[in-house]
């Protein structure tokens, strides 16, 4: 097994493309689904859907910063 020195450890980066692609696709779907959530906001399912969309979109927004 290869041991990494400090210089090699500093250049290690993660692949963030999968997460970014998920966020782009989710945002596109959330725009359409958001209309359904607004139509069912009187229903607790609408509250849950709104909370789920808000939580995932907040995570995507924080990741982009």
DAGI-V524416 format. One record per helix or strand. SS is the DSSP state (H for helix, E for strand). FROM is the first residue (numbers start at 1). LEN is the number of residues. If there is no record, write none. Layout:
BEGIN
ss=[SS:SS]
from=[FROM:FROM]
len=[LEN:LEN]
END
This chain:
BEGIN
ss=[H:H:H]
from=[6:17:44]
len=[5:23:21]
END
